[in-house]
Amino acid sequence: MVEKRFHRHFATKGPQLFWIIIAYIIIGWFYPVIGLLALICMIGPVLTSLWRGRYWCGHVCPRGNMYDRLLSRYSPHKPIPRFARSFGFRLFMLFFIFSMFGIQLSRARWNEGGLALWGDIGRVFWTIIVLTTVVGIVLSFIYAPRTWCSFCPMGTLSSWVAPQKAPLPKAFTNVHVSNNCNEKCKMCARVCPMQLTPYQCRGKQLGFLHTDCLKCGKCVKACPSKMVELTKGA
């Protein structure tokens, strides 16, 4: 008898943005200055999270898109380790990654300037992105597709600045679960990429305010009784 896993792959329609990270890695190998584009995915999620939460991670991030649309099909979908979500570990990863950036940037050819300097800086960003992508892929096949996202430094910063109480920004959307939900099927949790439990916000006016919610809408589409909605918070 095959053991039934709580978490599973759930395919949804949407753009295949994972080609961006693939192209970035390939082109960046030959043209290191391309690595500077990583700044977009470093600043973007933190900035937008101020009024939209971790929306960027669920809708714009090419690497997250790769986890959801490619690796999710082959991942064992095992529970993400608790320590990976802990404040201490996430803080450690934040300092570790930025320390690596600092060390590598100190080796750039600052005296030469011009394209050589920008190429060196770009190579630093490209290298960090490649290494963390490899780590994320490995973790996808050991635990779950979005394991890396549980302690991604940019995701961590995004979750820390995301709205957590009223009044919520006008653009902020989150999961709302009807008070009529019996919480028995837990389908919303089965398909959640971050392995969260949206059903626990049943009947709450502000909805599911977990700061790691990606606003991806999978829980909404998977709910068999249509008790889950992705709407603006009160």
C-alpha positions, 0 to 999 in steps of 0.5 A, spaced: 500 500 500 502 506 497 503 511 503 499 517 502 503 524 502 499 530 505 503 535 501 503 534 493 503 537 486 498 541 484 498 544 477 495 551 475 495 555 469 500 561 468 506 564 465 513 559 465 517 564 468 523 559 469 526 560 462 528 566 465 533 563 470 535 558 465 537 563 460 540 568 466 545 562 468 547 560 461 548 567 458 551 570 465 556 564 464 559 568 457 557 575 459 558 576 467 555 583 467 548 580 466 549 577 473 547 584 475 540 583 473 539 579 480 538 586 483 531 586 480 529 579 484 533 582 490 530 589 491 523 587 488 520 582 493 522 586 499 519 592 496 513 590 493 512 586 500 510 592 503 504 593 500 503 586 497 506 581 502 510 575 499 506 576 492 513 577 488 515 570 490 509 567 488 508 570 481 514 574 479 520 570 481 523 565 476 526 561 481 520 560 485 516 559 478 521 553 476 520 550 483 512 550 482 512 548 475 518 543 474 521 540 480 514 540 483 512 534 479 518 530 481 519 532 488 517 527 494 514 533 497 516 531 504 515 536 510 519 542 510 524 541 516 522 546 522 528 549 523 528 551 516 523 556 518 526 558 525 527 565 526 534 563 528 536 559 522 533 564 517 537 570 520 543 566 520 542 565 512 541 572 511 548 574 514 551 568 511 549 570 504 550 577 505 557 576 508 559 571 502 557 577 497 561 582 501 567 577 501 566 576 493 565 583 492 572 585 496 575 581 490 573 585 484 578 589 480 575 596 483 582 600 481 580 598 474 573 601 473 569 600 467 567 594 464 572 589 467 569 592 474 562 591 472 563 584 470 567 582 476 561 585 480 556 581 475 560 575 476 559 575 484 551 576 483 551 570 478 555 565 482 551 566 488 545 565 484 547 559 481 550 556 488 543 558 491 539 555 485 543 548 486 542 548 493 534 549 492 534 544 486 537 539 491 533 540 497 527 540 492 528 532 491 530 531 498 524 535 501 519 539 497 520 544 491 519 550 496 524 548 501 529 554 499 524 559 499 522 557 507 529 561 508 531 564 502 534 571 505 530 575 500 524 571 502 525 572 509 526 580 509 520 580 505 516 576 510 519 581 516 516 587 512 509 584 510 503 587 513 501 583 519 495 587 522 490 592 520 489 597 517 492 593 511 494 596 504 489 597 499 493 593 494 494 587 499 490 581 498 490 574 502 486 568 503 480 568 506 476 561 508 469 561 510 466 560 516 462 554 513 469 550 512 469 544 516 477 543 516 476 536 514 479 535 507 485 540 508 486 540 501 488 548 501 494 545 506 495 539 501 497 544 495 500 549 499 507 550 496 510 553 502 506 547 506 502 552 510 495 551 513 490 556 510 484 553 513 486 555 520 484 562 518 477 560 518 472 565 519 477 571 520 476 577 518 483 579 516 484 572 513 490 568 513 496 573 515 501 568 515 507 572 512 510 566 508 503 566 504 505 567 497 498 569 494 499 564 489 491 562 489 493 554 489 489 553 495 483 557 492 483 553 486 484 546 490 478 547 495 472 542 493 467 546 496 469 553 494 470 555 501 477 559 500 477 566 496 483 570 495 481 577 496 483 584 499 483 584 506 479 588 511 
